[in-house]
Amino acid sequence: MESRLSRYIWNHTRKDQLWILVIVALSMIPYFLSFDLPKQIVNGPIQGDGFDSPEATQAFLALSFDLPYVGTINLFDGFQLGREGMLLALSLVFLLLVVINGLFKFYINTFKGRLGERLLRRIRFELVDRVLRFPPTHFKRVKPAEISTMIKDEVEPLGGFTGDAFVSPALLGGQALTALIFILLQSFWLGLIATVIVAVQAVIIPRMRKRLLVLGRERQLTARELSGRVSEIVDGIGTIRGYDTSNFERADIASRLARIFKIRYDLYQWKFLVKFINNFLAQVTPFLFYSIGGYFALQGRLDIGQLVAVIGAYKDLPGPLKELIDWDQARQDVQVKYAQVVEQFSVDPLIDPKVHAIATASPEPLVGPLAAINLTVTDDGGVTLLDHVSLQVQPGEAVALKGGGEVLAEAFARLIWPAGGRVVIGGQDILDLPESVTGRRISYASSDVYVFQGSLGDNLLYGLKHAPLTDVQYEGERAAHRKWELVEAKLAGNPHFDVNSDWIDYQAAGATGPDDLLIKIRPVLDAVLLTNDVLALAVRSTIDPNRNAAFAAGIVEMRSALRERLETEKLSDLVVFFEPGSYNIEATIGENLLFGTITDQAMWDDALEGHPFFKTVLQRVGLRDVFYEMGLEIAENVVELFRDLPPDHPFFQQLTFMTAEEIPVYEALLQKVRGRPRADVAEDDQVKIIRLCFGYIEPRHRFGLLTDELMAKIVAGRREFDEGLPADLAGMIEHYRPNRYIASGSIIDNVLFGRIGHKHADGSEKIRAIVRDLFEAVGLYNEVLAFGFDFNVGAGGKRLTAGQRQKLDLARALIRICDFYIFNQPLLALDQRVQEQVIRNVFALLRQDGRNPAIVWVVANPAVMELFDRVAVFENGRLLRDETTEVGANEGPDYKEMAS
């Protein structure tokens, strides 16, 4: 990268800088005229200079000039105006100059802002581009938070300075020089005074501000270190809590904050001292102007108009001068920041840009062997991880690596670079090949998984997004915006790729397009045992039935198929279905009374407390007194059973009507209302007690409070809640209808249209298996899986388990049709039995349909060794032996030939 910021800015914005400098030069003309005009107004129409009589006139806007040997040339005689007319005309000209100067400033500032943002965009992209080209070892030395902080925050001032780099000294210096020249033309002595003060400010203030630069640099470094330390705390929170070191971390953060506070406090003190001196010098000059200039005016050596003009001109002098000094400080400050960024991002060697060149065409298959020739790999400390290892993997061959083959697998995947020797494919060094070849013809998966924040589907298909293969056709305003984006991208040195294009390489997955992509994905999900996980995520998701009308209709039709299936398998009691005329014993009292679900819990709570509808309806159907007594008994039982348990006790997960935090509240409420008739209890307290009933489920909580008579009364009260619901509460409840999809319910809730019974201990597992078969039978399986792909996996995939993340990474590698598959212990989070099953599934998947790619697997399970043609055993970084398995047919490599 360019070492000096000014040169970097000039190289990338030369044409724009020259243009804006021309505009700045032109702006000095009306700026100078605005200084001279007040003198003309005061001396002319106000004091009467040139108006000897009341009827006297002067020419306004007369245009003439003198030429040597030619004399005076009159272009326009102007308009003859009297004293009042001239006053009005000159005042209007002054107003016009104010507008013109304002428009110049507006254009210059807008242009500077666009110029700065464009260069900021360029440098940020260049830094990210360099991050993508860092050598693998460099990522072990830097903290991601510090890199992101530099790109996001520390280069931000560079963009703001870009527009000012050349324009500000020209504009501000020109304004200050114009004002000084004007003052000198009016009075040499006053101009000399202003010049001396300006010189003092220009010398003293920058020297004092050097201390500010030092403090600012220290503040920046400490803030960056704090960012990296906080990132470490977030990433290592499990270790911190596991070893009880949270207070040590607090002490460390407090120490760092104290250091930052000290730096910032010193910075503020010095900053305001500089401001005080600068402001003092700026205010001394008006004092001298009023005293000395006034004396000259009294002596007749300076007229009043000149004095007013001088004071007016000096009024505009401190501003540009102060901003010019600020510009110089900003210049030094951003140069320091830029130098630090250049230092952090100047890494050697960087990956050649040609390696990352985009390629839309699919590369030719790799026909040669993948081989390590005399390969030596060391870590940052110089410890040898691989010591002169030579190993060859032929196309179609399956090789198992044991006892330390992880490093070789990483070298094959180009994740680490050799310290000696090389890795070749077909005789060509793997580091010389473009990533469009190695990144598409070699797939790699390991236990060290990174999942990007976004949907599960985006992560699953991430390995297919190499280049934009299909352009998006925009229309209207969006097309114009896209055209503007392309122009700005070119000017900022950014690529013109459209992230909204279709980047998925369907051919690499064996598909012809998005329609059959899922068909190709399903066998991969089945092989890595991820299908059930995706399906579980899918059935718990909610969908918009209006946008997915056909799917919603299919789910509604499945309800009858589910009943038939349960009756056929004599599992009718596995699910208790919702029936309009009966009570569902497995659902809450609230669901049975409303025969629906609450879509807005906050609205429901407010309505239950204050809306008269619920009070009157419960009273009319005879449930208010019953629910109050039931609520008291529920509260008594819960407080007695749970008040001594810790808040995180698993028993609280069974409560649907009260949280652990509410136990003390209801304990106090019971003491308050116990023994008192309901009529004497406050309305708010009654509501708190009654609402406990709405979450009660008899088979789960087993307080013995539901009788057949009460259940019949609740069912009878449904009509009142269904038909009499006011319009302002209509959106709060979604009623159950056998022939309608429940928008607020999950997919599985809509399929069941009921609740799983508690009589079967393994009811959930049984129902999932049955529902999965029904999805397949009615042709909705793929659509359900697609909804699972929309699941947001969270930051770093934290919403998935470690095993799910590893299965996702393995599936991401298997989706692509490649020549070499390298698996570096990709399933360490799973037990040995599951690992063995997945390995066998993967071999079956990769050996079907005539496919025969090479497989390199770092594995320790002896039960799967018969799947491989060869087994390479490592010890202490050396290849101990390379032997053919009993079922393998390939001979070992000729190492002498490879070494030569």
PAVO-619847 format. One record per residue (C-alpha): residue in one letter; x, y, z. Coordinates in steps of 0.001 Angstrom, whole numbers, padded with zeros to 6 digits, always signed. Example, Ala and Ser with C-alpha at 12.3 -4.5 7.8 and 13.67 -1.06 7.14 Angstrom:
2
a+012300-004500+007800/s+013670-001060+007140/
This chain:
900
m+000000+000000+000000/e+001042+003625-000553/s+002955+004825+002523/r+001767+008475+002459/l-001918+009303+002647/s-001627+012490+000576/r-000040+010547-002283/y-002687+007824-002001/i-005452+010443-002167/w-003840+012264-005105/n-003308+009059-007099/h-006975+008056-006842/t-008727+011449-006961/r-006424+013587-009142/k-009035+014666-011722/d-011649+015496-009115/q-009145+017426-007005/l-008070+019566-009965/w-011683+020320-010846/i-012635+021397-007338/l-009490+023536-007067/v-010647+025444-010170/i-014026+025977-008495/v-012271+027216-005343/a-010251+029705-007367/l-013409+031036-009014/s-015120+031358-005618/m-012479+033852-004470/i-013851+036504-006869/p-017275+036991-005228/y-015634+036428-001841/f-013325+039444-002370/l-016171+041570-003763/s-018231+040844-000624/f-015473+042512+001454/d-015318+045682-000682/l-019057+046200-000992/p-019708+047280+002656/k-017138+050092+002186/q-018960+051308-000928/i-022302+051210+000875/v-021031+053166+003907/n-018966+055739+002023/g-021355+056155-000915/p-025107+056289-000272/i-024884+056341+003560/q-022230+059105+004011/g-022976+060768+000640/d-019567+060440-001010/g-020195+061355-004670/f-023673+062705-003993/d-022971+066468-003718/s-026638+067448-003962/p-029957+065816-003199/e-030595+065374-006919/a-027132+063952-007674/t-026895+060473-009219/q-024205+057868-009782/a-023770+055113-012354/f-024651+051628-011152/l-023089+048608-012876/a-020963+050728-015184/l-018433+048537-016992/s-015185+050114-018221/f-011453+049470-018135/d-008218+051216-019145/l-005796+049873-021738/p-002256+051222-022342/y-002010+053442-025427/v-005739+052996-025974/g-007315+054758-023056/t-010593+054053-021316/i-013040+051672-022953/n-016653+051842-021816/l-018621+048644-022275/f-021716+049774-020408/d-022583+053179-018948/g-024693+051636-016225/f-027878+052909-014588/q-028058+056374-013050/l-029398+056037-009508/g-029947+058471-006693/r-028717+058083-003148/e-031589+055892-001934/g-031690+053896-005157/m-027945+053289-004976/l-028291+052145-001347/l-030991+049657-002314/a-029090+048466-005402/l-025796+047950-003548/s-027646+046150-000726/l-029254+043817-003274/v-025839+043158-004812/f-024510+042346-001347/l-027385+039900-000868/l-026645+038403-004274/l-022993+037920-003321/v-024080+036223-000097/v-026194+033786-002137/i-023397+033178-004666/n-020826+032564-001918/g-023271+030223-000197/l-023836+028270-003421/f-020097+027963-003939/k-019726+026624-000401/f-022642+024255-000907/y-021189+022837-004120/i-017643+022598-002752/n-018724+020897+000506/t-021044+018476-001292/f-018339+017600-003786/k-015814+017106-000969/g-018217+014838+000905/r-018841+012650-002139/l-015126+012538-002883/g-014334+011528+000688/e-016980+008825+000880/r-015861+007418-002448/l-012242+007121-001287/l-013357+005706+002073/r-015286+003049+000181/r-012179+002339-001897/i-009801+001986+001047/r-012217-000165+003067/f-012671-002499+000134/e-008912-002596-000422/l-008335-003511+003234/v-010938-006291+003165/d-009428-007476-000108/r-006037-007659+001610/v-007580-009603+004524/l-008862-012148+002007/r-005312-012388+000644/f-003506-012728+003992/p-001323-015828+004288/p-002863-018490+006566/t-000316-018025+009365/h-001119-014329+009738/f-004649-015055+010970/k-003143-016715+014040/r-001379-013473+015023/v-004230-010968+014739/k-007495-010560+016589/p-010566-010365+014375/a-012059-007575+016509/e-008977-005388+016014/i-008998-005915+012255/s-012713-005111+012011/t-012271-002053+014258/m-009551-000687+011992/i-011630-001206+008855/k-014827+000139+010379/d-013728+002939+012700/e-010072+003853+012300/v-010242+004564+008578/e-013447+006597+008971/p-011533+009913+009419/l-009583+009189+006220/g-012741+009576+004182/g-013604+012857+005815/f-010104+014170+005191/t-009981+013127+001541/g-012170+015979+000360/d-010197+018417+002511/a-006719+017146+001603/f-006153+019684-001185/v-009361+021710-001256/s-009294+022978+002326/p-005822+024540+002263/a-006660+026134-001074/l-010102+027341+000016/l-009280+028365+003569/g-005861+029735+002674/g-007388+031641-000210/q-010093+033107+002029/a-007562+034098+004711/l-005167+035538+002135/t-007999+037417+000417/a-009074+038952+003715/l-005471+039905+004595/i-004856+041484+001179/f-008072+043444+001458/i-007127+044694+004934/l-003662+045710+003703/l-005223+047601+000810/q-007400+049553+003205/s-004717+050243+005855/f-001123+049083+005816/w-000733+049269+009612/l-003939+047393+010401/g-003008+044803+007788/l+000419+044465+009353/i-001145+043894+012792/a-003446+041193+011388/t-000517+039572+009566/v+001601+039438+012738/i-001239+037863+014778/v-001901+035341+012029/a+001778+034447+011878/v+001910+033942+015660/q-001136+031661+015507/a+000301+029736+012551/v+003554+029069+014421/i+002479+028518+018042/i-000767+026545+017672/p+000568+023721+015412/r+003536+023234+017743/m+001277+022938+020761/r-000978+020490+018922/k+001809+017971+018378/r+001148+016796+021928/l-002467+016207+020936/l-001319+013902+018137/v+000725+011792+020540/l-002188+011489+022960/g-004609+010755+020120/r-002388+007945+018875/e-002209+006440+022381/r-005986+006692+022716/q-006482+004908+019394/l-004144+002059+020277/t-005659+001516+023720/a-009199+001616+022317/r-008255-000975+019691/e-006725-003216+022358/l-009891-002840+024455/s-011993-003921+021488/g-009850-007019+021025/r-010010-007810+024748/v-013808-007534+024838/s-013973-009829+021814/e-011852-012364+023713/i-014241-012201+026665/v-017221-012896+024408/d-015495-015798+022652/g-014121-017248+025891/i-017154-016758+028134/g-017423-020511+028746/t-013830-020739+029988/i-014260-017632+032125/r-017326-019022+033872/g-015883-022502+034097/y-012784-021289+035963/d-014398-018456+037963/t-012180-015784+036424/s-014897-013211+035744/n-013562-010886+038452/f-010058-011122+037016/e-011508-010048+033664/r-013342-007180+035373/a-010069-006052+036942/d-008302-006217+033594/i-011043-004199+031864/a-011074-001656+034723/s-007313-001224+034362/r-007598-000666+030635/l-010460+001799+031110/a-008386+003691+033684/r-005559+004031+031196/i-007935+005240+028488/f-009495+007704+030956/k-006079+009119+031854/i-005155+009552+028187/r-008469+011173+027327/y-008334+013478+030358/d-004858+014684+029383/l-006106+015076+025844/y-009018+017259+026934/q-006834+019433+029159/w-004271+020100+026438/k-006961+020504+023777/f-008788+023236+025665/l-005544+024971+026616/v-004745+025234+022908/k-008261+026516+022255/f-007910+029133+024985/i-004667+030504+023534/n-006041+030414+019991/n-009245+032229+020972/f-007263+034798+022972/l-005077+035646+019990/a-008142+035837+017769/q-009855+038322+020138/v-006781+040510+020632/t-006906+041630+016995/p-010408+043232+017154/f-009227+045090+020273/l-006297+046504+018295/f-008525+047301+015320/y-011026+049215+017435/s-008335+051111+019334/i-005739+051775+016631/g-008200+051890+013730/g-010463+054202+015669/y-007508+056476+016400/f-006636+056550+012674/a-010248+057402+011869/l-010213+060277+014397/q-006980+061551+012832/g-008548+061390+009378/r-006042+058822+008132/l-008793+056210+007727/d-012399+056806+006730/i-015306+055155+008466/g-016152+052961+005477/q-012632+051564+005414/l-012705+050854+009144/v-016066+049055+008837/a-014767+047096+005858/v-011559+046141+007703/i-013491+044954+010756/g-015916+043084+008517/a-013049+041439+006615/y-011279+040432+009828/k-014499+038948+011118/d-014144+036357+008347/l-010397+035878+008921/p-010243+033888+012239/g-012693+031271+010966/p-010679+030153+007913/l-007446+030528+009856/k-008701+028355+012722/e-010043+025785+010267/l-006721+025835+008433/i-004902+025075+011688/d-007447+022357+012416/w-006848+020989+008917/d-003133+020753+009601/q-003789+018866+012826/a-006279+016587+011053/r-003693+016008+008311/q-001095+014862+010820/d-003666+012830+012741/v-005011+010933+009726/q-001480+010388+008446/v-000687+008663+011740/k-003867+006594+011485/y-003156+005742+007882/a+000428+004754+008715/q-000849+002426+011464/v-003364+000836+009120/v-000723+000392+006421/e+001573-001205+008982/q-001110-003671+010101/f-002154-004581+006558/s+001280-004719+004948/v+001725-008460+005205/d+004212-010455+003218/p+003596-012509+001253/l+000065-011668+000148/i-001827-014066-002076/d-001535-013000-005708/p-004784-011360-006950/k-004713-013723-009935/v-005365-016603-007534/h-008680-014979-006561/a-009696-013967-010089/i-013389-014613-010676/a-014310-017368-013113/t-017856-018072-014220/a-016994-021176-016234/s-016618-024472-014417/p-013006-025697-014309/e-011954-028923-015921/p-011765-031962-013619/l-008420-032637-011956/v-006938-035743-013547/g-003568-035924-011838/p-002765-037159-008318/l-002774-034967-005240/a+000664-035341-003709/a+002850-034031-000915/i+006476-034037-002035/n+009124-033818+000687/l+006654-031644+002592/t+007746-029829+005758/v+005338-027712+007825/t+006228-025664+010903/d+004184-023550+013275/d+004859-019928+014280/g+007234-021057+016999/g+009356-023051+014578/v+008139-026444+015812/t+008057-028989+012993/l+004563-030356+012427/l+005365-032362+009292/d+008879-033507+008593/h+009759-034274+004948/v+006552-036169+004234/s+005845-037581+000773/l+002421-039028+000087/q+000408-039418-003083/v-003365-039756-003500/q-004483-041019-006886/p-007835-039981-008412/g-010558-042290-007139/e-008429-043551-004261/a-009578-043605-000616/v-006795-042921+001891/a-007114-042868+005669/l-004722-040749+007713/k-003982-041820+011286/g-001941-040539+014183/g-001390-036910+013198/g-002534-036572+009620/e-004488-033398+010451/v-001655-031132+009325/l-001306-032947+005999/a-005058-032605+005444/e-004798-028854+006033/a-001859-028643+003617/f-003867-030543+000986/a-006677-028019+001484/r-004226-025071+001190/l-005072-023892+004709/i-001402-023955+005710/w+001618-023252+003553/p+004723-025434+003434/a+007963-024370+005049/g+009701-026801+002689/g+008686-029098-000132/r+005385-028620-001888/v+001892-029927-002508/v+001066-030631-006150/i-001912-031662-008248/g-000962-033342-011470/g+002572-032024-011057/q+001469-028396-010602/d+002054-026592-007295/i-001261-026175-005519/l-000347-022634-004397/d+000012-021559-008031/l-003446-022758-009018/p-006334-020277-008898/e-008923-020790-006195/s-011527-021178-008930/v-009881-024578-009507/t-008886-025748-006039/g-011951-024169-004394/r-014304-026045-006710/r-012579-029336-007425/i-011416-029966-003829/s-013829-030061-000888/y-012646-029824+002697/a-014449-030296+005993/s-013084-030395+009534/s-014224-030262+013128/d-013152-026607+013284/v-016359-025269+011760/y-017368-021706+011114/v-021014-021047+010340/f-021948-017613+009030/q-024823-015692+010563/g-027864-016127+008362/s-030127-018942+007339/l-029269-022619+007459/g-029846-022813+003699/d-027414-019993+002985/n-024716-021827+004922/l-025526-025145+003314/l-025170-023694-000194/y-022251-021419+000653/g-019767-023656-001165/l-021639-023163-004452/k-021426-019348-004533/h-018359-018727-006687/a-019528-016165-009245/p-022737-014389-010312/l-024110-016742-012950/t-027484-015101-013618/d-027996-011354-013762/v-030983-009739-012109/q-033129-007730-014518/y-034148-004528-012769/e-036861-002167-013935/g-037833+001435-013337/e-036304+003215-010383/r-034375+000128-009281/a-032742-000138-012711/a-031648+003503-012513/h-030287+002901-009021/r-028352-000158-010229/k-026849+001908-013053/w-025763+004501-010510/e-024281+001730-008330/l-022179+000484-011252/v-020806+003961-011951/e-019934+004551-008295/a-018364+001104-007971/k-016100+001842-010918/l-015096+005243-009526/a-014381+003725-006086/g-012377+000812-007486/n-014950-001753-006297/p-016026-004792-008345/h-019284-004454-010226/f-020700-007803-009115/d-024324-007754-008030/v-024790-009560-004716/n-028492-009952-005564/s-027667-012061-008628/d-027994-015821-008542/w-024538-016970-007386/i-025420-020642-006893/d-023561-022985-009228/y-026320-025550-009722/q-024196-027600-012090/a-021587-028082-009365/a-024293-029721-007251/g-025486-031897-010121/a-028697-029884-010511/t-030081-028030-013503/g-031568-025163-011514/p-033373-024193-008317/d-036265-026570-009038/d-034264-029787-008674/l-031582-028491-006284/l-033392-029828-003221/i-033607-033259-004839/k-029798-033289-005009/i-029424-031977-001466/r-031646-034543+000242/p-029332-037561-000191/v-026509-035479+001300/l-028622-034532+004325/d-029609-038156+004758/a-025977-039277+004553/v-024767-036935+007297/l-027904-037581+009412/l-028937-033932+009227/t-032378-034460+007690/n-034156-034995+010995/d-032508-031893+012462/v-033643-029740+009543/l-037098-031262+009657/a-037360-030578+013408/l-036432-026938+012812/a-038898-026749+009941/v-041956-028124+011716/r-041434-025727+014629/s-041422-022712+012309/t-044420-020571+011426/i-045379-019559+007902/d-047695-017065+006255/p-050577-019138+004824/n-051446-016359+002384/r-047991-016479+000779/n-047898-020295+000903/a-051520-021055+000162/a-050960-024403-001595/f-048692-025687+001159/a-051117-024553+003881/a-053964-026319+002090/g-051874-029491+001904/i-051194-029344+005640/v-054913-028994+006383/e-055619-032054+004237/m-052962-034010+006155/r-055029-033797+009332/s-057461-036469+008162/a-054585-038630+006885/l-052956-038408+010305/r-056133-039570+012032/e-056454-042504+009669/r-052827-043461+010223/l-053195-043330+013999/e-056358-045431+013890/t-054678-047969+011593/e-051724-048328+013973/k-054057-048350+017016/l-052528-045133+018360/s-055664-043052+018454/d-054860-041800+021945/l-051438-040548+020848/v-052951-037201+019820/v-055970-035493+021388/f-057499-033509+018537/f-059315-030200+018805/e-063064-030735+018428/p-065516-027810+018401/g-067904-029593+020739/s-065539-031256+023220/y-062843-030374+025753/n-059211-031132+024846/i-057743-032480+028062/e-054158-031960+026823/a-054657-028257+026036/t-054818-025345+028456/i-058080-024054+029862/g-057491-020852+027896/e-057209-022722+024597/n-060358-024687+025379/l-062365-021638+026412/l-061299-019481+023461/f-060904-022488+021132/g-057935-020714+019660/t-054548-019170+020400/i-053498-015740+021589/t-051700-013881+018783/d-050741-010848+020892/q-049835-011708+024496/a-049420-008081+025587/m-052829-007207+024177/w-054326-010234+025908/d-052854-009237+029282/d-054202-005701+028936/a-057627-006915+027843/l-057836-009424+030670/e-057085-006696+033190/g-059119-003808+031861/h-061520-004782+029087/p-065113-005211+030295/f-065799-007958+027761/f-063934-010667+029663/k-065393-009732+033020/t-068981-009736+031754/v-068649-012905+029650/l-067008-014909+032439/q-069740-013738+034788/r-072503-014557+032283/v-071315-018126+031615/g-070819-018738+035336/l-067061-019176+035259/r-065777-016111+037094/d-066381-017476+040626/v-065211-020941+039563/f-062009-019610+038016/y-061315-017453+041070/e-061544-020436+043410/m-059543-022582+041019/g-056892-019878+040725/l-056580-019696+044512/e-056049-023430+044705/i-053497-023376+041883/a-051603-020574+043637/e-051695-022441+046968/n-050332-025640+045386/v-047620-023925+043351/v-046376-021765+046234/e-046289-024756+048560/l-044467-026993+046078/f-042063-024585+044413/r-041251-021725+046807/d-038137-023435+048180/l-036759-024460+044775/p-034060-022442+042964/p-035290-020376+039985/d-033434-022564+037472/h-034984-025810+038712/p-036303-027954+035812/f-039710-028270+037513/f-040455-024678+036536/q-040370-025734+032870/q-043565-027649+033511/l-045432-024574+034704/t-047366-022831+031940/f-049026-020218+034129/m-046401-018948+036576/t-042681-018141+036466/a-040149-018588+039265/e-040028-014802+039739/e-043792-014697+040330/i-043734-017184+043230/p-043038-014503+045902/v-045651-012218+044319/y-048380-014823+044588/e-047216-015863+048051/a-047793-012295+049232/l-051087-012134+047338/l-052363-015278+049042/q-051622-013830+052460/k-053536-010737+051436/v-056724-012452+050132/r-056822-015645+052166/g-060106-015958+054100/r-061734-012938+052422/p-064792-013198+050150/r-064207-012417+046491/a-066328-009295+046656/d-063870-007764+049124/v-060828-008503+046942/a-059550-005752+044658/e-060316-006174+040955/d-056624-006275+039998/d-055927-009030+042530/q-058882-011038+041228/v-057530-010818+037687/k-054071-012028+038831/i-055677-015070+040430/i-058113-015834+037599/r-055436-015638+034889/l-053653-018650+036507/c-056463-020869+035260/f-055898-020061+031602/g-052550-021925+031554/y-053663-024971+033540/i-053425-028477+031967/e-054775-031283+034107/p-052635-034224+032817/r-049461-032143+033175/h-050042-030346+036493/r-052325-032935+038166/f-053911-030772+040850/g-057238-032571+040306/l-059162-029345+039612/l-060948-030246+036373/t-064276-032053+036645/d-066524-033241+033845/e-069058-030564+034825/l-066459-027774+034656/m-065128-028986+031294/a-068686-029020+029907/k-069252-025474+031184/i-066022-024297+029535/v-067053-025857+026226/a-070473-024235+026523/g-068816-020837+027065/r-066917-020996+023773/r-069831-019583+021793/e-069846-016427+023905/f-066143-015831+023269/d-066443-016732+019598/e-069501-014742+018602/g-069397-011820+021037/l-065736-010812+020645/p-065570-007003+020133/a-063972-005629+016977/d-061077-004040+018916/l-060092-007486+020220/a-060747-009470+017064/g-057086-009637+016026/m-056013-010909+019439/i-057464-014413+019114/e-057136-016848+016223/h-059869-019459+016536/y-059309-023098+015688/r-061101-024229+012541/p-060774-027829+011278/n-060606-026687+007656/r-058334-023659+008107/y-054607-023216+008659/i-053606-021645+011997/a-051326-018765+011021/s-050011-018254+014558/g-049234-021947+015030/s-046225-023931+013878/i-046336-026421+011031/i-046467-029378+013429/d-049277-027739+015407/n-051264-027412+012193/v-050643-031010+011191/l-051690-032355+014594/f-054538-029888+015137/g-054412-031078+018693/r-051977-031939+021449/i-049786-035007+022017/g-051115-037123+024861/h-049154-037707+028059/k-050026-041385+028190/h-047164-042317+025859/a-043662-041662+027207/d-042204-041692+023692/g-045169-039924+022110/s-043131-037100+020588/e-040735-039516+018840/k-043586-041633+017507/i-045543-038683+016186/r-042445-037217+014490/a-041837-040496+012656/i-045458-040726+011557/v-045605-037104+010433/r-042353-037518+008503/d-043824-040486+006625/l-046993-038507+005894/f-045004-035578+004515/e-043318-038017+002149/a-046589-039677+001209/v-048446-036459+000319/g-045445-034924-001452/l-044758-032104+001016/y-041452-033361+002399/n-039230-031178+000245/e-041324-028099+000907/v-041106-028656+004652/l-037333-029057+004427/a-037187-025800+002495/f-038818-024032+005436/g-036143-025547+007671/f-033503-023969+005456/d-034917-020558+006422/f-033963-021119+010072/n-031590-018399+011316/v-028558-020144+012794/g-027478-017088+014825/a-024036-015534+015245/g-021410-018146+014420/g-024157-020790+014232/k-024641-020620+018012/r-028325-021589+017676/l-027189-024998+016436/t-025500-027649+018537/a-021835-028475+017951/g-022851-031737+016303/q-025331-029977+014012/r-022696-027440+012979/q-020245-030200+012086/k-022871-032137+010135/l-023794-028913+008334/d-020149-028329+007392/l-019760-031892+006148/a-022958-031577+004093/r-021700-028265+002666/a-018610-030089+001383/l-020529-033083+000021/i-023101-031066-001918/r-020432-030137-004456/i-019273-032566-007129/c-015496-032559-006684/d-012483-034660-007593/f-010943-034740-004114/y-012738-034785-000755/i-010599-034104+002304/f-012197-034758+005686/n-010150-033707+008702/q-011935-035390+011621/p-015148-033554+010700/l-017409-035224+013286/l-015548-035070+016597/a-018670-033769+018392/l-020540-037028+017633/d-020024-040364+019317/q-018091-043169+017639/r-021191-045085+016606/v-022725-042110+014807/q-019372-041221+013241/e-019045-044724+011838/q-022562-044602+010403/v-021939-041212+008757/i-018601-042334+007279/r-020238-045383+005728/n-023082-043222+004411/v-020623-040768+002873/f-018707-043541+001101/a-021951-044953-000256/l-023002-041489-001442/l-019702-040716-003169/r-019489-044117-004842/q-022985-044125-006396/d-024079-043080-009889/g-020661-043861-011334/r-018878-041296-009203/n-015415-042193-007951/p-013707-039191-006362/a-010610-039456-004211/i-011293-039430-000452/v-008751-038456+002188/w-010093-038901+005716/v-008307-038265+009008/v-009892-041000+011082/a-009073-042993+014201/n-011932-045521+014249/p-010562-048947+013238/a-014086-050175+012419/v-014133-048228+009139/m-010617-048948+007928/e-011832-051561+005452/l-013494-048758+003472/f-010111-047318+002492/d-007627-048453-000115/r-004647-047297+001944/v-003872-046218+005476/a-001077-043719+006164/v+000123-043696+009767/f+001943-040662+011198/e+003984-040251+014340/n+005646-037046+015563/g+005168-035383+012197/r+006767-038214+010218/l+005102-040719+007922/l+005601-043946+009840/r+004082-046292+007262/d+001831-046221+004223/e+000159-049567+003711/t-002575-051022+001553/t-005593-052354+003431/e-006799-055895+002990/v-009551-054832+000611/g-007467-052138-001121/a-006107-052811-004558/n-003781-049872-005101/e-000048-050065-004554/g+001851-047516-002497/p+003531-044567-004214/d+007084-044592-005481/y+008675-042040-003150/k+011990-042022-005015/e+010215-041004-008185/m+008205-038336-006330/a+011283-036865-004650/s+013109-036641-007974/
